[in-house]
Amino acid sequence: MHPKLKIVIYGLSVFLIYTILAIGLRYVTHHVPQEDEYFGLISNKDLLLGVGLAFVLTFTHERKKNLK
């Protein structure tokens, strides 16, 4: 598999895991987002936080992998 594709898949999986956890916490706490929401589940703020988290975790993962 191409190395760049592995990086993209890693980032998407981090984002997907974050999104699943965020939606799960919404159901458990019965907290409805006050802002714009997608499908009544997740807000713009949550999505931007997920993208930022995926970028940071992917970047640090690649740095650690390259240092070995």
CORTAWO-V555472 format. One record per pair of residues at least 24 apart in sequence whose ideal C-beta (glycine too) atoms are under 10 Angstrom apart, sorted by the first residue. I is the first residue (numbers start at 0). GAP is how many residues later the second one is. If there is no record, write none. Layout:
# CORTAWO-V555472
i	gap
I	GAP
I	GAP
This chain:
# CORTAWO-V555472
i	gap
2	59
2	62
5	56
5	59
6	51
6	52
6	54
6	55
6	58
7	50
8	49
9	44
9	47
9	48
9	51
9	52
9	55
10	40
10	42
10	43
10	44
10	46
10	47
10	48
10	50
10	51
11	42
11	46
12	41
12	44
12	45
13	36
13	37
13	39
13	40
13	41
13	42
13	43
13	44
13	47
14	32
14	35
14	36
14	37
14	38
14	39
14	40
14	42
14	43
15	34
15	38
16	33
16	36
16	37
16	40
17	28
17	29
17	31
17	32
17	33
17	34
17	35
17	36
17	39
18	27
18	28
18	31
18	35
20	29
21	24
21	25
21	27
21	28
